[in-house]
Amino acid sequence: MKLKGVRGAPDLLPHESARWQRVEAATRSLLQRYGYAEIRTPAFERTELFVRGIGEGTDIVEKEMYTFTDQGEVSLTLRPEGTAPVVRAYLEHQMAAQSPLVKVYYLGPMFRRERPQSGRFRQFHQIGVEAIGSDQPAVDAEVIDLLWALMVEGFGIPDLQLRLNSIGDAACRPTIRDRLSRYMADRSSELCRDCQGRLTRNPLRIMDCKQEGCQRLVAEAPKPLESLCGACAAHFAEVRGLLDLLKIPYIIDERLVRGLEYYTKTAFEMINPRLGAQNALAGGGRYDGLIESMGGPSTPAMGFAVGLERVIASLPPALEEGVLHGVYVATLGQEAQRTGMGLLQELRRRGVRGLMDLEARSLKGQMRQANKERVRYCLIVGDEELRRGQATLRDMVKAEQTAVALDRIIECLMGLEGV
Ligand code: AMP
């Protein structure tokens, strides 16, 4: 039997990893500038954490979790998302005592048993940001500014859409829900089967149903923005004012919701319209009710999660992918290979990207390899030249060759552009 990987859990192959590393490096650099520190929680947790933190009745908890019982009879689940584990760690390690506003980020694989398709996987990667401890609109604005900076400046993705909404809080949510369910109840025969169930359990989730019939009803239905209480309306106005000040372009999307009870006020999504069906690159918002619902003290919080596979699929061709750099040492003969290895070791110790052939290929084969590796220089060392104390240095961009004295070679290479 041929062994194969699991459907929806792709390998990241060596020729693809440079892009991922660039995205990860840009993320770390930007988040550090915004005052966020990395948190790494385990890839699995007790199942009850996700049942409480994500919520019964959600697609994730109902049908998408990878849950197993370990030898100690404990039910464990591969993490389908990062917020619940961060909140667990926040409470378990009393992080609130360290700072009134805890700012953390994570980067790593998540697991959901969804139907694999383009842009939707069973193992995928998220960058997540959580700011825990403040209810100030300035936090919402800073977090959204950070997401915008990450996508536009950090990753260089063009033509993005930031969609923004407010979905109220404990004070106005009952009114929002009642108005919506009354409207929908009168027209329930036009709703899809899933949404008929949502009508009693969680009517707000009808708003983001993709079925055509439901969408038609939603277009005319009462929207959360129309029923915000005074505090939520003021909060939203302040967030919008700050985003205008920071020159972050956004579109108000009155249908945008986050389905769960503990999500409050600001909700947003980052869309790449060029991506097709799975075009959401990131989603986030306030979750002022979550920490309390997980057994902690009432604590406001705000965050987002970015899907890395979709970010990678959105990247423009990177300029630096075309730039040649480093040195390939091509050798002819056993003695030359020994000298070449010594030179290469010295170059690498000095931080240079250096490669050579270790399989006694022909010079032609080595030059082909040098081209494939996209090095800027090729240093050719032959036994004959060695006796004269020389080597040939070839600039692969200018296609020029010069003879260089062996005892000056390191010094000479270190001074060159593109090494
Ligand atoms: P969520 O945690 O569901 O709000 O997702 C946040 C972001 O993660 C989404 O906007 C997507 O970019 C990404 N994402 C969620 N689920 C998947 C998946 N199954 N495959 C790939 N990316 C995903």
Residues whose N, C-alpha, C, O or C-beta is under 5 A from the ligand:
A	BS01	AMP	E81 E114 G119 R120 F121 F124 A280 L281 A282 G283 A305 V306 G307 R310
